């Protein structure tokens, strides 16, 4: 009944609203020397697998560290965070994940990676469904208190 996406819905009968914006940052295990912007030689990256190579954060990290080596790729951000915390390299992660993963710290490259908007959508025929309205109202109230 309800879907969440990181891109707006383009289906004609979907009611949508921007739910939130999620910031992203570059992370590494504490103690790992920050890479040199515009280079990245000797730097290992943890990134999305090739099926997601056009995501904005993947494009950003390749631009910022063009000579870095891909050490690990996965479409699972939790797996990326764990590999990063284990010392596998640098990873661009959603801040709510990276900031709460033990052993990780943010790396400042003087330019933040692009964040993501999260969109909520449902079919227009469900607009008056009481349980959906209750869920939406509670969700939006919680987000407004953040």
N, CA, C and O atoms as a GROMACS GRO file, in nm:
protein
  584
    1UNK      N    1   0.081  -0.120   0.000
    1UNK     CA    2   0.000   0.000   0.000
    1UNK      C    3   0.085   0.126   0.000
    1UNK      O    4   0.044   0.229  -0.055
    2UNK      N    5   0.202   0.119   0.061
    2UNK     CA    6   0.287   0.235   0.081
    2UNK      C    7   0.428   0.201   0.034
    2UNK      O    8   0.482   0.095   0.067
    3UNK      N    9   0.488   0.291  -0.041
    3UNK     CA   10   0.624   0.266  -0.091
    3UNK      C   11   0.714   0.385  -0.059
    3UNK      O   12   0.668   0.499  -0.053
    4UNK      N   13   0.842   0.355  -0.039
    4UNK     CA   14   0.944   0.457  -0.016
    4UNK      C   15   1.048   0.443  -0.124
    4UNK      O   16   1.088   0.331  -0.158
    5UNK      N   17   1.094   0.555  -0.180
    5UNK     CA   18   1.195   0.555  -0.286
    5UNK      C   19   1.291   0.671  -0.266
    5UNK      O   20   1.262   0.768  -0.196
    6UNK      N   21   1.406   0.659  -0.330
    6UNK     CA   22   1.501   0.770  -0.329
    6UNK      C   23   1.490   0.853  -0.455
    6UNK      O   24   1.571   0.944  -0.477
    7UNK      N   25   1.392   0.824  -0.538
    7UNK     CA   26   1.361   0.908  -0.655
    7UNK      C   27   1.210   0.932  -0.655
    7UNK      O   28   1.134   0.848  -0.606
    8UNK      N   29   1.167   1.044  -0.707
    8UNK     CA   30   1.022   1.069  -0.712
    8UNK      C   31   0.950   0.964  -0.797
    8UNK      O   32   1.008   0.906  -0.888
    9UNK      N   33   0.826   0.941  -0.766
    9UNK     CA   34   0.743   0.848  -0.841
    9UNK      C   35   0.704   0.915  -0.973
    9UNK      O   36   0.681   1.036  -0.977
   10UNK      N   37   0.696   0.837  -1.079
   10UNK     CA   38   0.651   0.894  -1.206
   10UNK      C   39   0.522   0.831  -1.256
   10UNK      O   40   0.474   0.864  -1.364
   11UNK      N   41   0.466   0.741  -1.178
   11UNK     CA   42   0.340   0.679  -1.214
   11UNK      C   43   0.227   0.781  -1.197
   11UNK      O   44   0.226   0.857  -1.100
   12UNK      N   45   0.131   0.783  -1.290
   12UNK     CA   46   0.029   0.889  -1.289
   12UNK      C   47  -0.068   0.882  -1.172
   12UNK      O   48  -0.120   0.986  -1.132
   13UNK      N   49  -0.097   0.766  -1.116
   13UNK     CA   50  -0.198   0.755  -1.011
   13UNK      C   51  -0.139   0.745  -0.871
   13UNK      O   52  -0.205   0.697  -0.779
   14UNK      N   53  -0.014   0.789  -0.854
   14UNK     CA   54   0.051   0.781  -0.724
   14UNK      C   55   0.052   0.919  -0.659
   14UNK      O   56   0.094   1.019  -0.718
   15UNK      N   57   0.003   0.921  -0.535
   15UNK     CA   58   0.013   1.041  -0.452
   15UNK      C   59   0.147   1.031  -0.382
   15UNK      O   60   0.179   0.928  -0.322
   16UNK      N   61   0.226   1.136  -0.388
   16UNK     CA   62   0.359   1.130  -0.328
   16UNK      C   63   0.389   1.257  -0.251
   16UNK      O   64   0.328   1.362  -0.272
   17UNK      N   65   0.484   1.244  -0.162
   17UNK     CA   66   0.538   1.361  -0.093
   17UNK      C   67   0.680   1.331  -0.053
   17UNK      O   68   0.718   1.217  -0.026
   18UNK      N   69   0.759   1.436  -0.050
   18UNK     CA   70   0.896   1.422  -0.004
   18UNK      C   71   0.890   1.402   0.147
   18UNK      O   72   0.836   1.484   0.221
   19UNK      N   73   0.946   1.290   0.191
   19UNK     CA   74   0.939   1.254   0.332
   19UNK      C   75   1.053   1.316   0.411
   19UNK      O   76   1.032   1.372   0.519
   20UNK      N   77   1.175   1.306   0.356
   20UNK     CA   78   1.292   1.357   0.428
   20UNK      C   79   1.412   1.365   0.335
   20UNK      O   80   1.409   1.314   0.223
   21UNK      N   81   1.515   1.428   0.382
   21UNK     CA   82   1.645   1.432   0.314
   21UNK      C   83   1.746   1.361   0.403
   21UNK      O   84   1.752   1.386   0.524
   22UNK      N   85   1.826   1.274   0.344
   22UNK     CA   86   1.929   1.203   0.419
   22UNK      C   87   2.066   1.250   0.369
   22UNK      O   88   2.097   1.239   0.250
   23UNK      N   89   2.146   1.302   0.460
   23UNK     CA   90   2.282   1.341   0.426
   23UNK      C   91   2.372   1.218   0.420
   23UNK      O   92   2.348   1.119   0.489
   24UNK      N   93   2.475   1.226   0.336
   24UNK     CA   94   2.576   1.122   0.324
   24UNK      C   95   2.711   1.184   0.358
   24UNK      O   96   2.728   1.305   0.349
   25UNK      N   97   2.806   1.101   0.398
   25UNK     CA   98   2.942   1.147   0.428
   25UNK      C   99   3.039   1.035   0.396
   25UNK      O  100   3.000   0.919   0.381
   26UNK      N  101   3.165   1.071   0.386
   26UNK     CA  102   3.272   0.972   0.366
   26UNK      C  103   3.318   0.927   0.504
   26UNK      O  104   3.340   1.009   0.593
   27UNK      N  105   3.333   0.796   0.521
   27UNK     CA  106   3.372   0.738   0.650
   27UNK      C  107   3.494   0.649   0.634
   27UNK      O  108   3.522   0.596   0.526
   28UNK      N  109   3.565   0.633   0.744
   28UNK     CA  110   3.678   0.540   0.751
   28UNK      C  111   3.692   0.494   0.896
   28UNK      O  112   3.637   0.554   0.988
   29UNK      N  113   3.766   0.386   0.912
   29UNK     CA  114   3.797   0.340   1.047
   29UNK      C  115   3.883   0.446   1.115
   29UNK      O  116   3.970   0.507   1.051
   30UNK      N  117   3.860   0.468   1.240
   30UNK     CA  118   3.940   0.565   1.315
   30UNK      C  119   4.087   0.531   1.300
   30UNK      O  120   4.126   0.415   1.311
   31UNK      N  121   4.169   0.632   1.275
   31UNK     CA  122   4.313   0.613   1.260
   31UNK      C  123   4.360   0.600   1.117
   31UNK      O  124   4.480   0.609   1.091
   32UNK      N  125   4.269   0.580   1.023
   32UNK     CA  126   4.308   0.569   0.882
   32UNK      C  127   4.337   0.708   0.827
   32UNK      O  128   4.255   0.799   0.841
   33UNK      N  129   4.452   0.725   0.765
   33UNK     CA  130   4.493   0.854   0.712
   33UNK      C  131   4.401   0.898   0.598
   33UNK      O  132   4.376   0.820   0.506
   34UNK      N  133   4.350   1.023   0.603
   34UNK     CA  134   4.261   1.070   0.497
   34UNK      C  135   4.331   1.073   0.361
   34UNK      O  136   4.450   1.102   0.354
   35UNK      N  137   4.258   1.044   0.254
   35UNK     CA  138   4.318   1.048   0.120
   35UNK      C  139   4.334   1.191   0.071
   35UNK      O  140   4.273   1.284   0.124
   36UNK      N  141   4.415   1.207  -0.032
   36UNK     CA  142   4.436   1.338  -0.093
   36UNK      C  143   4.330   1.359  -0.201
   36UNK      O  144   4.320   1.280  -0.295
   37UNK      N  145   4.253   1.466  -0.188
   37UNK     CA  146   4.147   1.497  -0.284
   37UNK      C  147   4.208   1.514  -0.423
   37UNK      O  148   4.314   1.574  -0.439
   38UNK      N  149   4.139   1.461  -0.523
   38UNK     CA  150   4.184   1.472  -0.661
   38UNK      C  151   4.283   1.364  -0.700
   38UNK      O  152   4.326   1.359  -0.815
   39UNK      N  153   4.319   1.277  -0.606
   39UNK     CA  154   4.416   1.172  -0.636
   39UNK      C  155   4.361   1.037  -0.589
   39UNK      O  156   4.296   0.967  -0.666
   40UNK      N  157   4.387   1.001  -0.467
   40UNK     CA  158   4.338   0.876  -0.412
   40UNK      C  159   4.433   0.758  -0.430
   40UNK      O  160   4.398   0.646  -0.394
   41UNK      N  161   4.553   0.781  -0.484
   41UNK     CA  162   4.648   0.670  -0.500
   41UNK      C  163   4.675   0.606  -0.364
   41UNK      O  164   4.693   0.675  -0.264
   42UNK      N  165   4.678   0.474  -0.362
   42UNK     CA  166   4.702   0.400  -0.239
   42UNK      C  167   4.580   0.391  -0.150
   42UNK      O  168   4.587   0.336  -0.040
   43UNK      N  169   4.468   0.443  -0.195
   43UNK     CA  170   4.345   0.446  -0.117
   43UNK      C  171   4.252   0.334  -0.165
   43UNK      O  172   4.238   0.312  -0.285
   44UNK      N  173   4.190   0.266  -0.070
   44UNK     CA  174   4.094   0.160  -0.104
   44UNK      C  175   3.953   0.211  -0.077
   44UNK      O  176   3.926   0.274   0.025
   45UNK      N  177   3.864   0.182  -0.171
   45UNK     CA  178   3.725   0.226  -0.159
   45UNK      C  179   3.631   0.108  -0.137
   45UNK      O  180   3.652  -0.002  -0.189
   46UNK      N  181   3.530   0.134  -0.061
   46UNK     CA  182   3.418   0.042  -0.041
   46UNK      C  183   3.299   0.115  -0.104
   46UNK      O  184   3.264   0.225  -0.062
   47UNK      N  185   3.238   0.053  -0.203
   47UNK     CA  186   3.136   0.126  -0.278
   47UNK      C  187   3.026   0.032  -0.325
   47UNK      O  188   3.028  -0.088  -0.298
   48UNK      N  189   2.929   0.089  -0.394
   48UNK     CA  190   2.819   0.011  -0.449
   48UNK      C  191   2.869  -0.078  -0.561
   48UNK      O  192   2.968  -0.045  -0.628
   49UNK      N  193   2.802  -0.192  -0.583
   49UNK     CA  194   2.844  -0.280  -0.691
   49UNK      C  195   2.810  -0.217  -0.826
   49UNK      O  196   2.741  -0.115  -0.833
   50UNK      N  197   2.859  -0.278  -0.933
   50UNK     CA  198   2.851  -0.218  -1.066
   50UNK      C  199   2.709  -0.188  -1.112
   50UNK      O  200   2.690  -0.099  -1.194
   51UNK      N  201   2.610  -0.259  -1.062
   51UNK     CA  202   2.472  -0.232  -1.099
   51UNK      C  203   2.421  -0.098  -1.049
   51UNK      O  204   2.320  -0.048  -1.097
   52UNK      N  205   2.493  -0.039  -0.952
   52UNK     CA  206   2.455   0.090  -0.895
   52UNK      C  207   2.564   0.195  -0.916
   52UNK      O  208   2.572   0.293  -0.841
   53UNK      N  209   2.646   0.175  -1.017
   53UNK     CA  210   2.760   0.263  -1.042
   53UNK      C  211   2.726   0.405  -1.083
   53UNK      O  212   2.814   0.491  -1.083
   54UNK      N  213   2.601   0.431  -1.117
   54UNK     CA  214   2.564   0.567  -1.156
   54UNK      C  215   2.498   0.645  -1.043
   54UNK      O  216   2.456   0.759  -1.064
   55UNK      N  217   2.488   0.586  -0.924
   55UNK     CA  218   2.432   0.661  -0.811
   55UNK      C  219   2.520   0.783  -0.783
   55UNK      O  220   2.641   0.778  -0.800
   56UNK      N  221   2.458   0.892  -0.738
   56UNK     CA  222   2.534   1.016  -0.717
   56UNK      C  223   2.655   1.003  -0.625
   56UNK      O  224   2.758   1.066  -0.651
   57UNK      N  225   2.645   0.923  -0.518
   57UNK     CA  226   2.760   0.911  -0.427
   57UNK      C  227   2.874   0.833  -0.491
   57UNK      O  228   2.991   0.860  -0.461
   58UNK      N  229   2.844   0.738  -0.579
   58UNK     CA  230   2.948   0.661  -0.648
   58UNK      C  231   3.021   0.752  -0.747
   58UNK      O  232   3.144   0.751  -0.755
   59UNK      N  233   2.945   0.830  -0.821
   59UNK     CA  234   3.005   0.925  -0.916
   59UNK      C  235   3.092   1.026  -0.839
   59UNK      O  236   3.202   1.059  -0.883
   60UNK      N  237   3.041   1.073  -0.726
   60UNK     CA  238   3.113   1.172  -0.645
   60UNK      C  239   3.247   1.118  -0.596
   60UNK      O  240   3.350   1.184  -0.611
   61UNK      N  241   3.248   0.996  -0.539
   61UNK     CA  242   3.373   0.944  -0.484
   61UNK      C  243   3.475   0.916  -0.593
   61UNK      O  244   3.595   0.932  -0.572
   62UNK      N  245   3.429   0.874  -0.710
   62UNK     CA  246   3.521   0.851  -0.822
   62UNK      C  247   3.579   0.982  -0.874
   62UNK      O  248   3.693   0.985  -0.921
   63UNK      N  249   3.502   1.088  -0.865
   63UNK     CA  250   3.553   1.220  -0.905
   63UNK      C  251   3.652   1.274  -0.801
   63UNK      O  252   3.754   1.333  -0.837
   64UNK      N  253   3.621   1.254  -0.674
   64UNK     CA  254   3.707   1.306  -0.567
   64UNK      C  255   3.837   1.227  -0.554
   64UNK      O  256   3.941   1.284  -0.521
   65UNK      N  257   3.832   1.096  -0.579
   65UNK     CA  258   3.949   1.009  -0.562
   65UNK      C  259   3.964   0.921  -0.687
   65UNK      O  260   3.945   0.799  -0.680
   66UNK      N  261   3.998   0.982  -0.801
   66UNK     CA  262   3.994   0.909  -0.928
   66UNK      C  263   4.093   0.792  -0.938
   66UNK      O  264   4.071   0.701  -1.018
   67UNK      N  265   4.199   0.793  -0.861
   67UNK     CA  266   4.300   0.687  -0.871
   67UNK      C  267   4.288   0.582  -0.760
   67UNK      O  268   4.374   0.495  -0.747
   68UNK      N  269   4.182   0.592  -0.681
   68UNK     CA  270   4.162   0.496  -0.572
   68UNK      C  271   4.122   0.360  -0.629
   68UNK      O  272   4.065   0.350  -0.738
   69UNK      N  273   4.153   0.259  -0.556
   69UNK     CA  274   4.124   0.121  -0.595
   69UNK      C  275   3.996   0.074  -0.525
   69UNK      O  276   3.977   0.099  -0.406
   70UNK      N  277   3.909   0.008  -0.599
   70UNK     CA  278   3.789  -0.051  -0.539
   70UNK      C  279   3.831  -0.179  -0.467
   70UNK      O  280   3.882  -0.273  -0.528
   71UNK      N  281   3.811  -0.181  -0.337
   71UNK     CA  282   3.850  -0.296  -0.255
   71UNK      C  283   3.732  -0.389  -0.227
   71UNK      O  284   3.750  -0.509  -0.210
   72UNK      N  285   3.612  -0.331  -0.221
   72UNK     CA  286   3.493  -0.409  -0.188
   72UNK      C  287   3.373  -0.336  -0.244
   72UNK      O  288   3.362  -0.214  -0.232
   73UNK      N  289   3.282  -0.411  -0.306
   73UNK     CA  290   3.159  -0.349  -0.354
   73UNK      C  291   3.040  -0.435  -0.315
   73UNK      O  292   3.046  -0.558  -0.319
   74UNK      N  293   2.934  -0.368  -0.278
   74UNK     CA  294   2.811  -0.435  -0.236
   74UNK      C  295   2.697  -0.336  -0.247
   74UNK      O  296   2.716  -0.215  -0.229
   75UNK      N  297   2.578  -0.386  -0.276
   75UNK     CA  298   2.462  -0.296  -0.276
   75UNK      C  299   2.397  -0.290  -0.138
   75UNK      O  300   2.287  -0.237  -0.124
   76UNK      N  301   2.463  -0.343  -0.038
   76UNK     CA  302   2.415  -0.343   0.099
   76UNK      C  303   2.497  -0.244   0.182
   76UNK      O  304   2.615  -0.267   0.208
   77UNK      N  305   2.434  -0.135   0.222
   77UNK     CA  306   2.507  -0.030   0.297
   77UNK      C  307   2.553  -0.080   0.434
   77UNK      O  308   2.657  -0.036   0.482
   78UNK      N  309   2.478  -0.169   0.497
   78UNK     CA  310   2.523  -0.225   0.626
   78UNK      C  311   2.652  -0.304   0.607
   78UNK      O  312   2.743  -0.293   0.689
   79UNK      N  313   2.660  -0.382   0.501
   79UNK     CA  314   2.783  -0.458   0.473
   79UNK      C  315   2.898  -0.363   0.445
   79UNK      O  316   3.011  -0.388   0.487
   80UNK      N  317   2.871  -0.254   0.374
   80UNK     CA  318   2.976  -0.155   0.349
   80UNK      C  319   3.025  -0.093   0.479
   80UNK      O  320   3.146  -0.077   0.499
   81UNK      N  321   2.933  -0.060   0.567
   81UNK     CA  322   2.972   0.001   0.696
   81UNK      C  323   3.056  -0.096   0.778
   81UNK      O  324   3.156  -0.055   0.839
   82UNK      N  325   3.018  -0.222   0.782
   82UNK     CA  326   3.095  -0.322   0.858
   82UNK      C  327   3.235  -0.339   0.799
   82UNK      O  328   3.333  -0.347   0.873
   83UNK      N  329   3.244  -0.345   0.667
   83UNK     CA  330   3.375  -0.359   0.601
   83UNK      C  331   3.461  -0.235   0.629
   83UNK      O  332   3.582  -0.247   0.652
   84UNK      N  333   3.399  -0.119   0.626
   84UNK     CA  334   3.471   0.006   0.654
   84UNK      C  335   3.523   0.005   0.798
   84UNK      O  336   3.639   0.039   0.822
   85UNK      N  337   3.439  -0.032   0.893
   85UNK     CA  338   3.479  -0.036   1.034
   85UNK      C  339   3.589  -0.139   1.058
   85UNK      O  340   3.668  -0.125   1.152
   86UNK      N  341   3.594  -0.241   0.974
   86UNK     CA  342   3.698  -0.344   0.987
   86UNK      C  343   3.830  -0.300   0.923
   86UNK      O  344   3.928  -0.373   0.928
   87UNK      N  345   3.831  -0.180   0.863
   87UNK     CA  346   3.954  -0.128   0.804
   87UNK      C  347   3.970  -0.157   0.657
   87UNK      O  348   4.080  -0.145   0.603
   88UNK      N  349   3.861  -0.195   0.590
   88UNK     CA  350   3.867  -0.230   0.448
   88UNK      C  351   3.884  -0.113   0.354
   88UNK      O  352   3.917  -0.133   0.237
   89UNK      N  353   3.863   0.008   0.401
   89UNK     CA  354   3.879   0.125   0.316
   89UNK      C  355   3.781   0.234   0.352
   89UNK      O  356   3.722   0.234   0.460
   90UNK      N  357   3.764   0.327   0.258
   90UNK     CA  358   3.675   0.442   0.275
   90UNK      C  359   3.541   0.412   0.211
   90UNK      O  360   3.535   0.349   0.105
   91UNK      N  361   3.433   0.457   0.274
   91UNK     CA  362   3.299   0.432   0.221
   91UNK      C  363   3.213   0.557   0.235
   91UNK      O  364   3.219   0.627   0.337
   92UNK      N  365   3.133   0.584   0.134
   92UNK     CA  366   3.031   0.688   0.143
   92UNK      C  367   2.905   0.620   0.195
   92UNK      O  368   2.853   0.527   0.134
   93UNK      N  369   2.858   0.668   0.309
   93UNK     CA  370   2.743   0.605   0.376
   93UNK      C  371   2.640   0.710   0.414
   93UNK      O  372   2.674   0.827   0.432
   94UNK      N  373   2.514   0.668   0.427
   94UNK     CA  374   2.415   0.760   0.485
   94UNK      C  375   2.457   0.794   0.628
   94UNK      O  376   2.496   0.705   0.704
   95UNK      N  377   2.450   0.920   0.664
   95UNK     CA  378   2.496   0.962   0.796
   95UNK      C  379   2.427   0.889   0.912
   95UNK      O  380   2.494   0.859   1.010
   96UNK      N  381   2.296   0.860   0.905
   96UNK     CA  382   2.238   0.785   1.017
   96UNK      C  383   2.303   0.648   1.038
   96UNK      O  384   2.306   0.598   1.150
   97UNK      N  385   2.355   0.588   0.934
   97UNK     CA  386   2.425   0.459   0.946
   97UNK      C  387   2.570   0.481   0.988
   97UNK      O  388   2.617   0.420   1.084
   98UNK      N  389   2.641   0.567   0.916
   98UNK     CA  390   2.783   0.589   0.945
   98UNK      C  391   2.809   0.645   1.084
   98UNK      O  392   2.906   0.608   1.150
   99UNK      N  393   2.722   0.737   1.126
   99UNK     CA  394   2.742   0.800   1.258
   99UNK      C  395   2.714   0.705   1.374
   99UNK      O  396   2.760   0.730   1.486
  100UNK      N  397   2.642   0.598   1.349
  100UNK     CA  398   2.608   0.506   1.458
  100UNK      C  399   2.683   0.373   1.449
  100UNK      O  400   2.662   0.285   1.532
  101UNK      N  401   2.769   0.360   1.350
  101UNK     CA  402   2.848   0.237   1.339
  101UNK      C  403   2.975   0.253   1.422
  101UNK      O  404   3.056   0.341   1.394
  102UNK      N  405   2.993   0.169   1.524
  102UNK     CA  406   3.112   0.181   1.610
  102UNK      C  407   3.241   0.169   1.529
  102UNK      O  408   3.254   0.086   1.439
  103UNK      N  409   3.337   0.256   1.564
  103UNK     CA  410   3.468   0.251   1.501
  103UNK      C  411   3.484   0.337   1.378
  103UNK      O  412   3.594   0.348   1.324
  104UNK      N  413   3.374   0.399   1.330
  104UNK     CA  414   3.384   0.484   1.210
  104UNK      C  415   3.392   0.631   1.248
  104UNK      O  416   3.340   0.674   1.350
  105UNK      N  417   3.459   0.705   1.163
  105UNK     CA  418   3.463   0.850   1.178
  105UNK      C  419   3.446   0.912   1.040
  105UNK      O  420   3.479   0.852   0.938
  106UNK      N  421   3.393   1.034   1.039
  106UNK     CA  422   3.375   1.106   0.913
  106UNK      C  423   3.508   1.160   0.863
  106UNK      O  424   3.594   1.201   0.941
  107UNK      N  425   3.523   1.159   0.731
  107UNK     CA  426   3.642   1.213   0.665
  107UNK      C  427   3.597   1.333   0.584
  107UNK      O  428   3.506   1.322   0.501
  108UNK      N  429   3.659   1.448   0.608
  108UNK     CA  430   3.623   1.572   0.539
  108UNK      C  431   3.711   1.591   0.417
  108UNK      O  432   3.832   1.609   0.429
  109UNK      N  433   3.650   1.588   0.298
  109UNK     CA  434   3.723   1.615   0.174
  109UNK      C  435   3.693   1.755   0.122
  109UNK      O  436   3.718   1.785   0.005
  110UNK      N  437   3.638   1.841   0.208
  110UNK     CA  438   3.605   1.980   0.177
  110UNK      C  439   3.487   1.994   0.080
  110UNK      O  440   3.456   2.105   0.035
  111UNK      N  441   3.423   1.884   0.049
  111UNK     CA  442   3.300   1.884  -0.031
  111UNK      C  443   3.221   1.761   0.012
  111UNK      O  444   3.272   1.649   0.011
  112UNK      N  445   3.098   1.783   0.050
  112UNK     CA  446   3.016   1.671   0.096
  112UNK      C  447   2.961   1.592  -0.023
  112UNK      O  448   2.932   1.650  -0.128
  113UNK      N  449   2.948   1.462  -0.006
  113UNK     CA  450   2.883   1.384  -0.112
  113UNK      C  451   2.735   1.424  -0.121
  113UNK      O  452   2.678   1.475  -0.024
  114UNK      N  453   2.674   1.399  -0.235
  114UNK     CA  454   2.531   1.433  -0.247
  114UNK      C  455   2.446   1.347  -0.156
  114UNK      O  456   2.471   1.228  -0.138
  115UNK      N  457   2.345   1.408  -0.097
  115UNK     CA  458   2.251   1.337  -0.013
  115UNK      C  459   2.137   1.281  -0.098
  115UNK      O  460   2.141   1.285  -0.221
  116UNK      N  461   2.037   1.230  -0.031
  116UNK     CA  462   1.921   1.172  -0.100
  116UNK      C  463   1.791   1.221  -0.038
  116UNK      O  464   1.778   1.234   0.084
  117UNK      N  465   1.696   1.248  -0.124
  117UNK     CA  466   1.560   1.273  -0.078
  117UNK      C  467   1.488   1.139  -0.076
  117UNK      O  468   1.506   1.056  -0.165
  118UNK      N  469   1.406   1.119   0.025
  118UNK     CA  470   1.325   0.998   0.035
  118UNK      C  471   1.180   1.039   0.008
  118UNK      O  472   1.127   1.130   0.072
  119UNK      N  473   1.119   0.969  -0.086
  119UNK     CA  474   0.981   0.997  -0.126
  119UNK      C  475   0.890   0.886  -0.077
  119UNK      O  476   0.927   0.769  -0.080
  120UNK      N  477   0.772   0.924  -0.033
  120UNK     CA  478   0.670   0.832   0.011
  120UNK      C  479   0.558   0.838  -0.091
  120UNK      O  480   0.518   0.946  -0.134
  121UNK      N  481   0.506   0.722  -0.131
  121UNK     CA  482   0.399   0.722  -0.230
  121UNK      C  483   0.298   0.612  -0.207
  121UNK      O  484   0.329   0.507  -0.150
  122UNK      N  485   0.177   0.638  -0.252
  122UNK     CA  486   0.069   0.540  -0.244
  122UNK      C  487  -0.030   0.570  -0.356
  122UNK      O  488  -0.036   0.682  -0.406
  123UNK      N  489  -0.108   0.471  -0.394
  123UNK     CA  490  -0.205   0.488  -0.502
  123UNK      C  491  -0.315   0.585  -0.457
  123UNK      O  492  -0.359   0.582  -0.342
  124UNK      N  493  -0.359   0.670  -0.548
  124UNK     CA  494  -0.456   0.774  -0.512
  124UNK      C  495  -0.588   0.717  -0.459
  124UNK      O  496  -0.659   0.784  -0.384
  125UNK      N  497  -0.622   0.593  -0.498
  125UNK     CA  498  -0.745   0.532  -0.448
  125UNK      C  499  -0.740   0.506  -0.298
  125UNK      O  500  -0.843   0.480  -0.236
  126UNK      N  501  -0.621   0.511  -0.238
  126UNK     CA  502  -0.605   0.483  -0.095
  126UNK      C  503  -0.606   0.609  -0.009
  126UNK      O  504  -0.587   0.602   0.112
  127UNK      N  505  -0.626   0.725  -0.071
  127UNK     CA  506  -0.619   0.852   0.002
  127UNK      C  507  -0.706   0.857   0.127
  127UNK      O  508  -0.667   0.916   0.228
  128UNK      N  509  -0.822   0.798   0.120
  128UNK     CA  510  -0.918   0.807   0.231
  128UNK      C  511  -0.914   0.685   0.323
  128UNK      O  512  -0.997   0.673   0.413
  129UNK      N  513  -0.821   0.597   0.302
  129UNK     CA  514  -0.807   0.479   0.387
  129UNK      C  515  -0.761   0.522   0.526
  129UNK      O  516  -0.652   0.578   0.540
  130UNK      N  517  -0.841   0.497   0.628
  130UNK     CA  518  -0.815   0.549   0.762
  130UNK      C  519  -0.682   0.501   0.819
  130UNK      O  520  -0.608   0.582   0.877
  131UNK      N  521  -0.649   0.374   0.804
  131UNK     CA  522  -0.524   0.326   0.864
  131UNK      C  523  -0.401   0.383   0.794
  131UNK      O  524  -0.298   0.404   0.856
  132UNK      N  525  -0.413   0.410   0.663
  132UNK     CA  526  -0.302   0.474   0.592
  132UNK      C  527  -0.287   0.619   0.638
  132UNK      O  528  -0.176   0.665   0.661
  133UNK      N  529  -0.399   0.690   0.651
  133UNK     CA  530  -0.394   0.829   0.700
  133UNK      C  531  -0.331   0.834   0.838
  133UNK      O  532  -0.248   0.922   0.866
  134UNK      N  533  -0.370   0.741   0.926
  134UNK     CA  534  -0.315   0.739   1.062
  134UNK      C  535  -0.164   0.717   1.060
  134UNK      O  536  -0.090   0.784   1.131
  135UNK      N  537  -0.119   0.624   0.978
  135UNK     CA  538   0.024   0.597   0.966
  135UNK      C  539   0.098   0.719   0.911
  135UNK      O  540   0.203   0.756   0.963
  136UNK      N  541   0.044   0.780   0.807
  136UNK     CA  542   0.108   0.898   0.748
  136UNK      C  543   0.114   1.012   0.848
  136UNK      O  544   0.218   1.077   0.863
  137UNK      N  545   0.005   1.037   0.918
  137UNK     CA  546   0.003   1.146   1.017
  137UNK      C  547   0.105   1.122   1.128
  137UNK      O  548   0.175   1.214   1.168
  138UNK      N  549   0.113   0.998   1.178
  138UNK     CA  550   0.209   0.966   1.285
  138UNK      C  551   0.352   0.978   1.235
  138UNK      O  552   0.438   1.030   1.305
  139UNK      N  553   0.377   0.930   1.113
  139UNK     CA  554   0.512   0.937   1.056
  139UNK      C  555   0.555   1.082   1.037
  139UNK      O  556   0.666   1.119   1.075
  140UNK      N  557   0.469   1.162   0.979
  140UNK     CA  558   0.503   1.303   0.954
  140UNK      C  559   0.520   1.381   1.084
  140UNK      O  560   0.603   1.471   1.092
  141UNK      N  561   0.441   1.347   1.186
  141UNK     CA  562   0.457   1.412   1.315
  141UNK      C  563   0.592   1.378   1.377
  141UNK      O  564   0.660   1.466   1.429
  142UNK      N  565   0.630   1.251   1.371
  142UNK     CA  566   0.759   1.210   1.424
  142UNK      C  567   0.873   1.281   1.352
  142UNK      O  568   0.968   1.326   1.416
  143UNK      N  569   0.864   1.290   1.220
  143UNK     CA  570   0.970   1.356   1.143
  143UNK      C  571   0.979   1.505   1.174
  143UNK      O  572   1.088   1.561   1.173
  144UNK      N  573   0.866   1.568   1.200
  144UNK     CA  574   0.868   1.711   1.230
  144UNK      C  575   0.933   1.737   1.366
  144UNK      O  576   0.979   1.849   1.392
  145UNK      N  577   0.937   1.636   1.453
  145UNK     CA  578   0.999   1.652   1.585
  145UNK      C  579   1.150   1.626   1.585
  145UNK      O  580   1.216   1.645   1.687
  146UNK      N  581   1.204   1.584   1.472
  146UNK     CA  582   1.349   1.557   1.466
  146UNK      C  583   1.429   1.684   1.462
  146UNK      O  584   1.552   1.679   1.457
   0.00000   0.00000   0.00000
